[in-house]
Amino acid sequence: MRDLSSLQRDILYVMYGQGELRNVKDGSLFPALQELIDNGYIFSEEVDGRTNKYKITQRGKDSLFVRREWEDSITDRDLKQ
């Protein structure tokens, strides 16, 4: 997960919470989504020829859990000092 930008990481969190990402328009989001696809964190499905639906993969979920454990360990350590 260290190879992800904060935008890509946040996309994974949103997709995990909502199950999918729909109605994404052109802009900086598409390159981030494509890199997540290329790295196996998410996949896309065509809905109607114009619209794609994006879903998180097991690799994406696993990466989020590892990241969350790391965040918790840092927070716990910092709060105990």
Buried (B, 14 or more C-beta within 10 A) or exposed (E): BEEBEEBBBEBBBBBBEEEEBEEBEEEEBEEBBEBBBEBEBBBBEEEEEEEBBBBBBEEBBEBBEEBEEEEEEEEEEEEEE
